[in-house]
């Protein structure tokens, strides 16, 4: 299910107030950050965890995530014991942005009490939709490593800057370009053919054009 470009698996459970998802795996529960929280935060710059083995009450913190625009506490959806944490996030916090329902999971929990803040997707869809629209969230096909806000700049100059970024970047780097140049859509398609890099997504919103590109 997609809401404003943000994708939510309908088989998962959601803590709407906390902005998290939960998926049961055997006798344990994996928890992670919902995509809309990742997009409003920007690329996460740091992640902190409570210790494995800690007992955490429902609504209390399992740890925290921080980005350039937002700090948030990751809260327990039920009384639990922390069985494990995703140590990869310590060195690569943006995994929680780039692959929120996969490699970017946050912690593994064992439920110790019957009460729960979790909703099925059928129950969560309406409040999640309201939250996404209230926050003005727009998700794109891939989360960017670099953002270029080029308002009032001719597309030719934007492409010079983009090429410089691509030359210095590693393979797989994702860039989000925002332009108000009316020729930008045509120019970006031409740029893709000329450079061999990928134009993953193109979206127009009023006067602005958004492009997600990826280095091959």
WOKA-V957017 format. One record per run of one state. SS is the DSSP state (a for helix, b for strand, c for the rest). FROM is the first residue (numbers start at 0). TO is the last residue. If there is no record, write none. Layout:
SS	FROM	TO
SS	FROM	TO
This chain:
c	0	0
b	1	2
c	3	4
b	5	6
c	7	11
b	12	14
c	15	18
b	19	24
c	25	26
b	27	32
c	33	33
a	34	40
c	41	44
b	45	48
c	49	53
b	54	55
c	56	59
b	60	65
c	66	69
b	70	74
c	75	78
b	79	84
c	85	86
a	87	90
c	91	93
a	94	97
c	98	105
b	106	110
c	111	117
b	118	119
a	120	134
c	135	144
b	145	149
c	150	153
a	154	167
c	168	172
b	173	178
c	179	182
a	183	194
c	195	196
b	197	204
c	205	206
b	207	213
c	214	215
